[in-house]
Amino acid sequence: MRCLRLYRTSKISYNKSLARPRIFINQRSLLVSHSLLFDLIKKYDNITIFGHVFPDGDCYGSQIGLKDAIKATFPQKQVFAIGSGFVPFKQLISEMDQVSDELIAVSLAIVVDVGDAPRIEDQRFKMAQCIFKIDHHIPVYDFGHHAWIDTDALAVSLMIARFVRLYHMKLTPMGANALALGLITDSGRFLFGQVTGETFSLMSDLIGFGATLPDIYRILYEKTFEQMAFQSYVYQHYETNDAGLIYVILTSDELKNLGITAERASSKVNLLAQVKNYHIWTFFAESAEGYRCEIRSDGIDIQAVASKFGGGGHQQASGCLLKSKTLIPNVIDELVIKLREHA
């Protein structure tokens, strides 16, 4: 089966270092892209769902939630969520799937919550007959055949919950919990400015499908003694400046002694959130590849700073990977400029 074509690309430019086209999609294709997705789901018997490296609640929730919606609505289809998943929730929600190259090669691949192909965890998505991207990040480079991108959506899980409602799809409690997890985590427990009445209306749908919010919150907030020690260490070693930036730099030796990976440590960036008079907070955590940098703000657009250092994300939540510790002062300087612009 050949992948359906909805639009013609008006311009294609090539980034030789990435060896793939940058595709500029016309506005009409964005408006009807979710209907194309539903058509493709109906046409393909085999569907594989991919996410980004170091999956978070929204990535994992989107993968499992979409898989469940398709399986519950079209029981005859084979649907697989591929990747490492979000470990704390595998027991409550679902394990991930192991899939052969041969099956991927005859599948519709749906890539969720990732805007740039190198960040897709399992690169076998390229083998699929048709590739469809669902994302809410500011686009960097487009890939695949089709895309549904909504940068106003606070989570891809919200987009999928909206998709389930729009096409009268079914969900089991497993899928409802998965999408609820994505909504809760990417909305900052419903604290971020993008939360609207629709957010709670869609959450109401998920509760109706069987989502159990107490179970989700219990797992999100429970901690081990090791995690308590890590939090204590962060609160004793953070740094600040008078511009309104608070940050912590964690070396690989420190992380090893604390028993936490750089990926897990950097995901705890919001330990430094909501400190009075500090409007941007940042974690720098050393890994084998360099320093993982996670940046958050309470209203200042920091996405351009992350992009300048090869990363990206959202206006108030972005990240990047620094190849050297010597780049950390550069990031700090750029963030201070942002703070002074908004002083």
VOBA-1610 file (N, C-alpha, C; in pm, whole numbers, padded with zeros to 5 digits, always signed):
BEGIN
Met+00084-00119+00000Met+00000+00000+00000Met+00088+00124+00000Arg+00059+00215-00090Arg+00134+00339-00096Arg+00074+00439+00002Cys+00160+00524+00059Cys+00113+00625+00154Cys+00031+00729+00081Leu-00087+00761+00137Leu-00172+00861+00076Leu-00105+00997+00073Arg-00127+01074-00033Arg-00073+01209-00042Arg-00186+01310-00031Leu-00171+01404+00063Leu-00273+01505+00081Leu-00235+01637+00017Tyr-00105+01666+00013Tyr-00062+01798-00029Tyr+00062+01787-00116Arg+00088+01894-00189Arg+00214+01907-00260Arg+00302+02004-00181Thr+00428+01972-00167Thr+00516+02063-00097Thr+00557+02174-00192Ser+00545+02300-00145Ser+00576+02412-00231Ser+00725+02441-00232Lys+00797+02394-00129Lys+00939+02421-00121Lys+01006+02310-00042Ile+01119+02263-00093Ile+01197+02164-00018Ile+01342+02211-00017Ser+01399+02222+00103Ser+01540+02257+00115Ser+01609+02146+00192Tyr+01737+02126+00166Tyr+01808+02015+00226Tyr+01915+02063+00322Asn+01913+02005+00441Asn+02018+02023+00539Asn+02112+01905+00522Lys+02226+01928+00460Lys+02312+01815+00422Lys+02363+01738+00543Ser+02382+01807+00656Ser+02433+01737+00774Ser+02331+01638+00829Leu+02201+01663+00802Leu+02098+01573+00850Leu+02048+01479+00741Ala+02082+01512+00617Ala+02049+01426+00503Ala+01901+01395+00494Arg+01820+01497+00511Arg+01678+01477+00493Arg+01614+01611+00457Pro+01496+01610+00392Pro+01435+01734+00347Pro+01365+01808+00459Arg+01365+01939+00447Arg+01281+02021+00531Arg+01157+02053+00449Ile+01040+02018+00501Ile+00916+02030+00423Ile+00830+02139+00482Phe+00788+02233+00397Phe+00698+02338+00440Phe+00557+02302+00395Ile+00467+02282+00490Ile+00335+02230+00460Ile+00235+02343+00450Asn+00147+02338+00351Asn+00049+02446+00337Asn-00055+02441+00449Gln-00122+02555+00471Gln-00213+02566+00585Gln-00329+02467+00575Arg-00378+02443+00455Arg-00493+02354+00439Arg-00459+02214+00490Ser-00337+02168+00461Ser-00300+02033+00503Ser-00299+02021+00655Leu-00261+02131+00725Leu-00262+02127+00871Leu-00403+02120+00924Leu-00495+02189+00858Leu-00633+02193+00906Leu-00704+02059+00895Val-00668+01982+00795Val-00740+01855+00775Val-00652+01733+00807Ser-00536+01756+00867Ser-00443+01647+00886Ser-00495+01539+00980His-00575+01577+01081His-00625+01472+01171His-00726+01382+01100Ser-00799+01437+01001Ser-00891+01352+00926Ser-00813+01256+00836Leu-00699+01302+00783Leu-00613+01213+00706Leu-00558+01102+00796Leu-00520+01138+00917Leu-00470+01037+01011Leu-00575+00928+01034Phe-00699+00969+01053Phe-00804+00870+01076Phe-00822+00781+00953Asp-00814+00840+00834Asp-00824+00760+00712Asp-00709+00659+00702Leu-00589+00703+00736Leu-00474+00613+00730Leu-00486+00501+00832Ile-00534+00533+00951Ile-00554+00430+01053Ile-00653+00325+01004Lys-00759+00369+00936Lys-00858+00274+00883Lys-00798+00187+00774Lys-00704+00240+00696Lys-00651+00168+00581Lys-00542+00068+00617Tyr-00462+00098+00719Tyr-00348+00012+00750Tyr-00385-00095+00853Asp-00343-00219+00828Asp-00367-00328+00922Asp-00262-00331+01033Asn-00142-00280+01002Asn-00031-00279+01097Asn+00010-00135+01125Ile+00012-00099+01253Ile+00042+00039+01293Ile+00146+00035+01404Thr+00253+00112+01386Thr+00359+00122+01486Thr+00365+00266+01536Ile+00383+00282+01667Ile+00381+00416+01726Ile+00514+00441+01797Phe+00584+00546+01754Phe+00718+00576+01802Phe+00717+00706+01883Gly+00815+00720+01973Gly+00830+00842+02052Gly+00975+00887+02058His+01001+00983+02145His+01135+01041+02151His+01225+00971+02252Val+01354+01002+02244Val+01450+00950+02341Val+01415+01001+02481Phe+01448+00924+02582Phe+01416+00957+02721Phe+01268+00993+02736Pro+01178+00900+02709Pro+01034+00931+02708Pro+00986+00987+02842Asp+00900+01087+02834Asp+00837+01144+02953Asp+00690+01102+02957Gly+00613+01162+03047Gly+00474+01121+03062Gly+00390+01145+02939Asp+00413+01256+02869Asp+00332+01285+02750Asp+00369+01194+02634Cys+00498+01170+02614Cys+00540+01081+02506Cys+00485+00940+02527Tyr+00513+00884+02645Tyr+00465+00749+02677Tyr+00312+00745+02677Gly+00249+00844+02740Gly+00103+00846+02745Gly+00040+00854+02608Ser+00101+00933+02519Ser+00050+00946+02383Ser+00062+00814+02307Gln+00177+00748+02323Gln+00197+00621+02254Gln+00096+00516+02299Ile+00085+00497+02430Ile-00005+00394+02482Ile-00151+00434+02462Gly-00181+00561+02482Gly-00319+00607+02465Gly-00369+00592+02323Leu-00285+00630+02225Leu-00324+00615+02085Leu-00334+00467+02047Lys-00239+00388+02092Lys-00246+00243+02065Lys-00377+00186+02117Asp-00413+00221+02240Asp-00533+00167+02300Asp-00659+00213+02227Ala-00661+00339+02186Ala-00778+00391+02115Ala-00798+00318+01982Ile-00688+00294+01911Ile-00699+00224+01782Ile-00743+00080+01804Lys-00682+00012+01901Lys-00717-00129+01927Lys-00861-00144+01975Ala-00905-00050+02061Ala-01041-00060+02114Ala-01145-00030+02007Thr-01109+00056+01911Thr-01203+00096+01805Thr-01197+00000+01687Phe-01077-00051+01656Phe-01057-00144+01544Phe-00984-00269+01596Pro-01055-00359+01662Pro-00990-00474+01728Pro-00909-00564+01636Gln-00939-00561+01506Gln-00870-00651+01415Gln-00730-00602+01378Lys-00695-00480+01411Lys-00566-00423+01372Lys-00456-00461+01470Gln-00335-00472+01416Gln-00217-00493+01500Gln-00154-00356+01526Val-00142-00319+01654Val-00090-00187+01690Val+00017-00205+01797Phe+00130-00137+01779Phe+00244-00156+01869Phe+00303-00021+01910Ala+00332-00008+02039Ala+00401+00110+02092Ala+00548+00071+02113Ile+00638+00141+02045Ile+00778+00101+02039Ile+00866+00201+02113Gly+00957+00150+02195Gly+01049+00235+02270Gly+01067+00184+02411Ser+01132+00264+02494Ser+01163+00220+02631Ser+01052+00253+02730Gly+00963+00348+02695Gly+00852+00380+02783Gly+00891+00465+02902Phe+00797+00484+02993Phe+00815+00567+03112Phe+00807+00474+03232Val+00924+00435+03283Val+00936+00324+03377Val+00841+00331+03496Pro+00825+00446+03563Pro+00740+00445+03684Pro+00596+00401+03659Phe+00550+00408+03534Phe+00408+00381+03507Phe+00382+00252+03432Lys+00485+00174+03407Lys+00463+00051+03329Lys+00372-00047+03401Gln+00380-00053+03534Gln+00295-00147+03607Gln+00150-00103+03607Leu+00125+00026+03626Leu-00013+00077+03626Leu-00073+00074+03487Ile+00005+00110+03385Ile-00052+00131+03251Ile-00014+00019+03155Ser+00110+00013+03111Ser+00144-00090+03011Ser+00294-00097+02988Glu+00340-00217+02955Glu+00475-00235+02902Glu+00477-00191+02756Met+00598-00176+02701Met+00612-00143+02559Met+00624-00272+02477Asp+00621-00258+02346Asp+00618-00375+02257Asp+00752-00397+02189Gln+00780-00524+02159Gln+00895-00564+02079Gln+00845-00602+01939Val+00902-00539+01836Val+00848-00556+01701Val+00963-00584+01603Ser+00937-00672+01507Ser+01038-00708+01408Ser+01050-00601+01300Asp+01165-00600+01231Asp+01185-00510+01118Asp+01081-00535+01010Glu+01047-00662+00989Glu+00954-00698+00882Glu+00816-00637+00906Leu+00772-00635+01030Leu+00642-00577+01059Leu+00643-00426+01041Ile+00750-00361+01088Ile+00760-00216+01072Ile+00756-00179+00924Ala+00819-00261+00842Ala+00830-00230+00699Ala+00695-00230+00628Val+00593-00293+00686Val+00461-00293+00622Val+00360-00209+00702Ser+00411-00125+00790Ser+00322-00054+00881Ser+00307+00094+00846Leu+00203+00152+00905Leu+00192+00297+00919Leu+00265+00333+01047Ala+00367+00417+01039Ala+00440+00461+01158Ala+00386+00597+01201Ile+00342+00606+01324Ile+00297+00732+01381Ile+00399+00774+01486Val+00458+00892+01466Val+00562+00943+01556Val+00500+01053+01641Val+00508+01039+01774Val+00441+01135+01862Val+00541+01213+01947Asp+00510+01339+01970Asp+00578+01424+02069Asp+00725+01448+02037Val+00759+01454+01909Val+00899+01481+01873Val+00902+01556+01740Gly+00981+01664+01736Gly+00982+01749+01618Gly+01098+01726+01524Asp+01198+01647+01566Asp+01320+01632+01487Asp+01359+01484+01481Ala+01378+01432+01362Ala+01397+01288+01343Ala+01511+01227+01426Pro+01626+01292+01443Pro+01732+01229+01523Pro+01692+01202+01668Arg+01588+01269+01720Arg+01545+01249+01858Arg+01446+01134+01873Ile+01409+01069+01764Ile+01319+00954+01772Ile+01399+00836+01828Glu+01345+00771+01930Glu+01422+00671+02005Glu+01460+00551+01918Asp+01369+00499+01842Asp+01395+00383+01756Asp+01394+00430+01611Gln+01511+00434+01550Gln+01524+00490+01416Gln+01468+00399+01307Arg+01415+00284+01345Arg+01353+00196+01246Arg+01222+00253+01192Phe+01176+00365+01250Phe+01055+00427+01195Phe+01072+00458+01047Lys+01197+00480+01003Lys+01225+00514+00863Lys+01189+00399+00768Met+01177+00278+00820Met+01147+00162+00737Met+00999+00154+00699Ala+00913+00227+00767Ala+00769+00213+00750Ala+00723+00260+00612Gln+00609+00206+00569Gln+00553+00245+00439Gln+00508+00390+00440Cys+00455+00435+00553Cys+00403+00571+00563Cys+00436+00624+00702Ile+00478+00749+00710Ile+00518+00810+00838Ile+00432+00933+00864Phe+00367+00934+00980Phe+00278+01045+01017Phe+00325+01099+01152Lys+00347+01230+01160Lys+00395+01293+01283Lys+00281+01367+01352Ile+00269+01346+01485Ile+00178+01423+01569Ile+00263+01494+01673Asp+00257+01627+01674Asp+00348+01699+01764Asp+00289+01833+01806His+00342+01885+01917His+00300+02018+01963His+00419+02109+01988His+00537+02069+01944His+00656+02153+01957His+00668+02250+01840Ile+00740+02358+01862Ile+00770+02451+01754Ile+00855+02376+01652Pro+00812+02367+01525Pro+00883+02284+01427Pro+01027+02331+01405Val+01118+02234+01396Val+01257+02263+01360Val+01280+02211+01218Tyr+01275+02080+01201Tyr+01281+02017+01069Tyr+01168+01915+01060Asp+01093+01922+00954Asp+00986+01826+00933Asp+01041+01700+00869Phe+00973+01591+00892Phe+01014+01462+00836Phe+00889+01379+00812Gly+00905+01273+00734Gly+00793+01185+00707Gly+00705+01236+00594His+00587+01177+00582His+00496+01208+00473His+00389+01309+00512His+00341+01302+00634His+00231+01388+00678His+00252+01429+00823Ala+00188+01538+00862Ala+00204+01585+01000Ala+00078+01654+01048Trp+00051+01636+01175Trp-00053+01713+01246Trp+00020+01783+01361Ile+00040+01912+01346Ile+00116+01990+01443Ile+00027+02101+01499Asp+00020+02108+01631Asp-00057+02213+01698Asp+00028+02269+01811Thr+00097+02380+01786Thr+00187+02436+01887Thr+00111+02504+02000Asp-00020+02520+01986Asp-00101+02575+02095Asp-00146+02467+02194Ala-00133+02342+02155Ala-00175+02231+02243Ala-00073+02213+02354Leu-00119+02198+02478Leu-00024+02184+02588Leu+00039+02046+02594Ala-00019+01949+02523Ala+00035+01812+02524Ala-00015+01738+02400Val+00065+01645+02352Val+00018+01558+02245Val-00096+01470+02297Ser-00091+01435+02426Ser-00200+01357+02485Ser-00333+01431+02473Leu-00329+01563+02485Leu-00451+01642+02466Leu-00500+01630+02322Met-00407+01638+02227Met-00444+01625+02086Met-00509+01490+02059Ile-00457+01385+02120Ile-00512+01251+02098Ile-00646+01236+02168Ala-00660+01293+02288Ala-00790+01290+02356Ala-00895+01364+02273Arg-00854+01473+02212Arg-00943+01548+02122Arg-00979+01463+02000Phe-00879+01392+01946Phe-00898+01303+01832Phe-00997+01191+01866Val-00983+01133+01984Val-01075+01028+02029Val-01218+01081+02035Arg-01234+01200+02089Arg-01368+01260+02099Arg-01425+01290+01961Leu-01343+01349+01875Leu-01389+01393+01743Leu-01437+01277+01657Tyr-01367+01163+01665Tyr-01400+01049+01580Tyr-01473+00938+01656His-01525+00973+01773His-01609+00880+01851His-01538+00746+01872Met-01408+00754+01907Met-01331+00632+01928Met-01352+00580+02070Lys-01309+00459+02092Lys-01322+00396+02223Lys-01187+00400+02297Leu-01194+00384+02429Leu-01075+00373+02513Leu-01103+00276+02626Thr-01003+00200+02666Thr-01013+00121+02788Thr-00954+00205+02902Pro-00972+00162+03027Pro-00908+00235+03139Pro-00757+00251+03123Met-00691+00154+03061Met-00546+00165+03038Met-00514+00287+02952Gly-00582+00299+02839Gly-00558+00412+02750Gly-00599+00544+02813Ala-00707+00542+02889Ala-00752+00665+02957Ala-00647+00710+03059Asn-00590+00616+03135Asn-00484+00651+03230Asn-00361+00705+03158Ala-00329+00647+03044Ala-00211+00691+02969Ala-00228+00836+02923Leu-00341+00869+02863Leu-00364+01006+02817Leu-00377+01103+02934Ala-00437+01059+03043Ala-00447+01144+03162Ala-00308+01175+03217Leu-00219+01075+03216Leu-00081+01098+03260Leu-00015+01206+03176Gly-00032+01199+03044Gly+00028+01300+02956Gly-00026+01439+02982Leu-00159+01449+03002Leu-00219+01579+03032Leu-00167+01635+03164Ile-00158+01552+03265Ile-00115+01598+03397Ile+00030+01644+03395Thr+00117+01566+03334Thr+00260+01598+03339Thr+00297+01715+03250Asp+00245+01722+03128Asp+00284+01831+03038Asp+00213+01962+03071Ser+00111+01958+03154Ser+00045+02081+03198Ser+00104+02132+03329Gly+00208+02062+03382Gly+00262+02100+03511Gly+00162+02085+03622Arg+00087+01974+03620Arg-00023+01947+03716Arg-00131+02054+03703Phe-00154+02100+03577Phe-00256+02200+03544Phe-00221+02341+03594Leu-00090+02368+03606Leu-00047+02500+03651Leu-00008+02592+03537Phe+00020+02536+03417Phe+00071+02618+03308Phe-00040+02702+03243Gly+00002+02809+03178Gly-00093+02904+03120Gly-00175+02850+03006Gln-00130+02742+02942Gln-00204+02686+02829Gln-00325+02604+02872Val-00342+02582+03001Val-00458+02507+03051Val-00585+02589+03026Thr-00684+02524+02966Thr-00811+02590+02935Thr-00928+02503+02983Gly-01047+02551+02960Gly-01165+02471+02992Gly-01166+02341+02915Glu-01116+02342+02791Glu-01113+02219+02713Glu-01025+02114+02780Thr-00916+02158+02843Thr-00827+02064+02912Thr-00905+01981+03012Phe-00986+02048+03094Phe-01062+01977+03197Phe-01180+01900+03137Ser-01234+01952+03027Ser-01342+01880+02960Ser-01292+01746+02905Leu-01172+01749+02844Leu-01114+01625+02792Leu-01073+01532+02905Met-01025+01587+03016Met-00993+01504+03131Met-01120+01438+03184Ser-01231+01509+03179Ser-01359+01451+03220Ser-01393+01331+03131Asp-01367+01344+03000Asp-01387+01230+02909Asp-01305+01110+02955Leu-01178+01136+02988Leu-01087+01027+03026Leu-01131+00960+03156Ile-01179+01039+03250Ile-01231+00980+03374Ile-01352+00893+03342Gly-01435+00939+03247Gly-01549+00859+03205Gly-01508+00726+03143Phe-01389+00724+03078Phe-01338+00599+03020Phe-01269+00512+03125Gly-01252+00564+03247Gly-01195+00481+03353Gly-01062+00525+03408Ala-01014+00645+03372Ala-00888+00694+03428Ala-00900+00709+03580Thr-00796+00666+03651Thr-00796+00673+03798Thr-00689+00773+03842Leu-00728+00898+03861Leu-00631+01003+03891Leu-00557+00980+04022Pro-00621+00928+04128Pro-00543+00904+04251Pro-00424+00811+04229Asp-00440+00710+04145Asp-00329+00618+04117Asp-00215+00689+04045Ile-00251+00776+03949Ile-00149+00850+03874Ile-00073+00944+03966Tyr-00146+01020+04047Tyr-00080+01116+04136Tyr+00004+01045+04243Arg-00040+00931+04288Arg+00038+00857+04388Arg+00176+00823+04333Ile+00180+00774+04209Ile+00308+00736+04150Ile+00393+00860+04121Leu+00329+00968+04077Leu+00403+01090+04046Leu+00470+01149+04170Tyr+00405+01139+04283Tyr+00456+01208+04401Tyr+00533+01119+04499Glu+00519+00988+04488Glu+00593+00904+04581Glu+00742+00909+04548Lys+00826+00900+04653Lys+00970+00910+04633Lys+01044+00811+04724Thr+01162+00774+04681Thr+01248+00687+04760Thr+01341+00774+04847Phe+01412+00711+04940Phe+01509+00784+05019Phe+01620+00840+04931Glu+01656+00767+04825Glu+01758+00817+04732Glu+01711+00943+04662Gln+01584+00946+04624Gln+01530+01066+04560Gln+01523+01184+04658Met+01493+01156+04784Met+01494+01261+04884Met+01635+01318+04902Ala+01736+01229+04898Ala+01875+01274+04910Ala+01914+01362+04792Phe+01867+01325+04673Phe+01895+01406+04554Phe+01833+01545+04568Gln+01709+01552+04610Gln+01643+01681+04628Gln+01719+01767+04729Ser+01759+01705+04837Ser+01834+01778+04939Ser+01964+01833+04882Tyr+02031+01752+04799Tyr+02158+01795+04739Tyr+02136+01916+04647Val+02031+01911+04568Val+02000+02023+04478Val+01976+02150+04558Tyr+01901+02140+04667Tyr+01869+02259+04747Tyr+01991+02314+04821Gln+02095+02233+04833Gln+02217+02280+04899Gln+02322+02331+04800His+02303+02304+04671His+02409+02335+04574His+02362+02421+04456Tyr+02243+02475+04460Tyr+02198+02562+04352Tyr+02276+02695+04355Glu+02273+02762+04239Glu+02335+02894+04226Glu+02232+02991+04171Thr+02252+03119+04197Thr+02160+03223+04150Thr+02239+03343+04100Asn+02170+03431+04028Asn+02227+03562+03999Asn+02118+03668+04014Asp+02157+03793+04015Asp+02062+03900+04045Asp+01967+03930+03930Ala+01988+03865+03814Ala+01896+03885+03701Ala+01766+03808+03719Gly+01770+03704+03807Gly+01651+03623+03828Gly+01662+03482+03775Leu+01787+03433+03763Leu+01813+03296+03717Leu+01858+03211+03836Ile+01802+03092+03848Ile+01844+02994+03948Ile+01876+02864+03875Tyr+01990+02803+03908Tyr+02033+02685+03833Tyr+02122+02598+03919Val+02142+02475+03874Val+02235+02383+03940Val+02313+02309+03832Ile+02442+02287+03858Ile+02529+02212+03769Ile+02570+02084+03840Leu+02542+01971+03778Leu+02568+01840+03839Leu+02664+01760+03752Thr+02781+01727+03807Thr+02880+01651+03732Thr+02845+01501+03735Ser+02910+01426+03649Ser+02885+01282+03644Ser+02924+01214+03775Asp+03032+01262+03839Asp+03071+01204+03968Asp+02965+01230+04074Glu+02911+01351+04077Glu+02806+01382+04173Glu+02683+01295+04150Leu+02645+01279+04024Leu+02528+01198+03991Leu+02550+01052+04029Lys+02672+01003+04005Lys+02703+00863+04041Lys+02690+00843+04192Asn+02743+00939+04268Asn+02735+00928+04414Asn+02591+00936+04463Leu+02507+01009+04390Leu+02366+01023+04429Leu+02280+00909+04376Gly+02337+00827+04288Gly+02264+00712+04234Gly+02154+00750+04138Ile+02180+00851+04054Ile+02078+00896+03959Ile+02143+00925+03825Thr+02074+00896+03716Thr+02128+00923+03582Thr+02109+01069+03546Ala+02183+01114+03446Ala+02170+01251+03399Ala+02030+01276+03343Glu+01974+01176+03275Glu+01842+01192+03217Glu+01737+01210+03327Arg+01747+01125+03429Arg+01651+01133+03538Arg+01670+01263+03617Ala+01796+01301+03639Ala+01824+01422+03714Ala+01770+01546+03644Ser+01796+01556+03514Ser+01753+01675+03441Ser+01602+01686+03433Ser+01533+01572+03443Ser+01387+01576+03441Ser+01330+01635+03570Lys+01415+01652+03672Lys+01372+01710+03800Lys+01394+01861+03805Val+01406+01924+03689Val+01435+02068+03683Val+01336+02151+03765Asn+01212+02105+03775Asn+01112+02186+03847Asn+01129+02184+03999Leu+01233+02115+04047Leu+01267+02131+04188Leu+01303+02277+04219Leu+01348+02349+04117Leu+01387+02489+04136Leu+01277+02586+04089Ala+01159+02534+04062Ala+01048+02620+04016Ala+00987+02697+04132Gln+00921+02806+04097Gln+00837+02884+04188Gln+00915+02940+04308Val+01042+02973+04285Val+01119+03046+04385Val+01096+03195+04362Lys+01053+03265+04462Lys+01015+03405+04447Lys+01130+03487+04388Asn+01097+03568+04287Asn+01189+03659+04218Asn+01285+03589+04121Tyr+01269+03458+04101Tyr+01352+03386+04004Tyr+01261+03330+03895His+01276+03384+03774His+01179+03360+03667His+01224+03256+03564Ile+01352+03219+03566Ile+01403+03110+03483Ile+01483+03016+03572Trp+01459+02885+03557Trp+01533+02787+03635Trp+01586+02679+03542Thr+01706+02629+03571Thr+01778+02544+03476Thr+01858+02435+03549Phe+01858+02318+03491Phe+01944+02207+03537Phe+02047+02179+03429Phe+02173+02162+03469Phe+02279+02113+03382Phe+02329+01982+03443Ala+02313+01870+03373Ala+02351+01740+03427Ala+02443+01669+03327Glu+02560+01628+03374Glu+02661+01569+03286Glu+02628+01424+03254Ser+02634+01391+03125Ser+02614+01254+03076Ser+02733+01217+02989Ala+02730+01098+02933Ala+02840+01054+02846Ala+02850+01140+02720Glu+02737+01198+02678Glu+02734+01277+02555Glu+02765+01425+02578Gly+02764+01469+02702Gly+02782+01611+02731Gly+02696+01651+02850Tyr+02655+01776+02853Tyr+02569+01823+02962Tyr+02426+01839+02912Arg+02335+01762+02971Arg+02194+01779+02941Arg+02146+01905+03011Cys+02084+01992+02935Cys+02038+02121+02986Cys+01886+02129+02971Glu+01816+02145+03083Glu+01672+02164+03082Glu+01641+02304+03136Ile+01560+02379+03062Ile+01531+02519+03096Ile+01379+02536+03110Arg+01336+02604+03214Arg+01196+02636+03234Arg+01182+02782+03273Ser+01063+02839+03250Ser+01039+02977+03289Ser+00894+02994+03332Asp+00865+03106+03395Asp+00727+03134+03436Asp+00659+03233+03344Gly+00706+03243+03219Gly+00641+03331+03123Gly+00734+03387+03018Ile+00863+03375+03039Ile+00962+03426+02945Ile+00989+03321+02838Asp+00997+03365+02712Asp+01021+03273+02601Asp+01168+03232+02600Ile+01195+03107+02634Ile+01333+03058+02639Ile+01363+02957+02527Gln+01265+02935+02438Gln+01284+02836+02334Gln+01397+02874+02239Ala+01410+03004+02209Ala+01514+03049+02117Ala+01653+03024+02173Val+01668+03032+02304Val+01797+03004+02366Val+01833+02857+02347Ala+01739+02768+02375Ala+01765+02626+02355Ala+01798+02596+02210Ser+01726+02659+02118Ser+01750+02636+01975Ser+01890+02682+01935Lys+01935+02791+01994Lys+02068+02843+01961Lys+02177+02743+01994Phe+02150+02654+02089Phe+02249+02553+02129Phe+02210+02414+02081Gly+02130+02409+01974Gly+02099+02283+01909Gly+01980+02208+01964Gly+01904+02271+02054Gly+01788+02206+02112Gly+01659+02270+02066Gly+01559+02267+02153Gly+01429+02324+02119Gly+01326+02286+02222Gly+01199+02303+02185Gly+01091+02271+02275Gly+00979+02372+02269His+00937+02420+02385His+00827+02514+02395His+00878+02647+02447Gln+00790+02748+02444Gln+00831+02881+02487Gln+00875+02883+02633Gln+00811+02804+02718Gln+00842+02807+02860Gln+00905+02677+02911Ala+00932+02584+02820Ala+00993+02457+02859Ala+01073+02402+02742Ser+01204+02413+02751Ser+01291+02369+02641Ser+01415+02302+02697Gly+01495+02246+02607Gly+01618+02181+02649Gly+01715+02167+02535Cys+01838+02131+02569Cys+01941+02109+02468Cys+02051+02022+02528Leu+02141+01977+02445Leu+02256+01897+02487Leu+02382+01977+02455Leu+02459+02008+02557Leu+02583+02083+02541Leu+02700+01985+02533Lys+02780+01996+02428Lys+02890+01902+02409Lys+03003+01924+02509Ser+03009+02043+02569Ser+03118+02073+02661Ser+03067+02158+02777Lys+03129+02142+02892Lys+03094+02223+03009Lys+03125+02369+02986Thr+03219+02396+02896Thr+03256+02535+02868Thr+03142+02615+02806Leu+03038+02546+02756Leu+02925+02616+02695Leu+02822+02661+02800Ile+02832+02608+02922Ile+02734+02644+03024Ile+02730+02794+03050Pro+02845+02863+03066Pro+02840+03008+03085Pro+02773+03082+02969Asn+02788+03028+02848Asn+02723+03090+02732Asn+02571+03082+02743Val+02521+02964+02785Val+02377+02949+02804Val+02328+03045+02913Ile+02401+03051+03023Ile+02363+03139+03132Ile+02358+03284+03084Asp+02458+03325+03006Asp+02459+03463+02954Asp+02337+03491+02868Glu+02299+03396+02782Glu+02182+03414+02695Glu+02053+03423+02777Leu+02045+03343+02882Leu+01926+03346+02967Leu+01919+03478+03045Val+02032+03529+03088Val+02034+03658+03157Val+01987+03769+03064Ile+02027+03761+02937Ile+01980+03861+02839Ile+01827+03857+02830Lys+01771+03736+02823Lys+01625+03722+02819Lys+01560+03783+02942Leu+01618+03757+03057Leu+01562+03811+03182Leu+01567+03963+03184Arg+01677+04020+03139Arg+01690+04166+03140Arg+01594+04231+03040Glu+01567+04160+02929Glu+01470+04212+02831Glu+01330+04221+02890His+01301+04134+02986His+01168+04129+03046His+01162+04191+03185Ala+01271+04256+03224Ala+01275+04316+03359Ala+01177+04433+03370
//
